[in-house]
Amino acid sequence: MNKKKIKTIAIITAGGSGNRLKSGTKKQFIEIAGRPLIFWTLDKFTNHLEIDEIIVTLPEDEIKTYSELIENEYPQNVITTLPGGEERQDSVFNALMLCSSNTKYILIHDGVRPFISSEDITRLLESVEEHKAVIPVSKIKNTIKEIQNNKIIKTISRENLVNALTPQVFEFDLIKSCHQKAKSEKLYFTDDAAILEHYGYPVYTVECDSFNIKITDIYDLQIAEVLLENNFSKDN
């Protein structure tokens, strides 16, 4: 009997409300250079040869419209859409439950990070084969201060501090089991790596490009517009 081909699946979380932008359009759907922001992010995964399938979580009130747009934009790719949950962690959990049993690796990425490079995706996938759980990080550039009531308490050394980025990459069975535990215990974390940390599993890092910014506020959006409209990308 032939074994099923093992799969690498990317989960793209795009189910958020984007309230911090104070825009009538959710930030993942704001058009830049004639395309929704989410498309610029999806390009990095649809064009990567090691990604077999993609699951996109979308706001429930937008799922019909954007599922059709995604299907039309990427007819050659295997892409599944589903409604996002109440929290990002719920969205990821629901996506994990859709993955078939022959899934080997999972990448979990923010839909509003359009500048991840193909090279960094490849490096993360190489690392996860050895470590089972890896995340991209970048060095912190600014001096970090701890404050209280607008007063500096202390300056924190940057030596062992990094920015946590996405896609975070995991062995499927490991991340699925940890998400299931967190779900049953009603525990929520700020990212997927923190779930594994909580249950005592080691998570390793790969230093990646700080160019991989998350579009959070109007200033990030303005930077993204300049870069994408001028076709500036680490993959170009």
Disulfide bonds with the S-S distance in Angstrom:
none
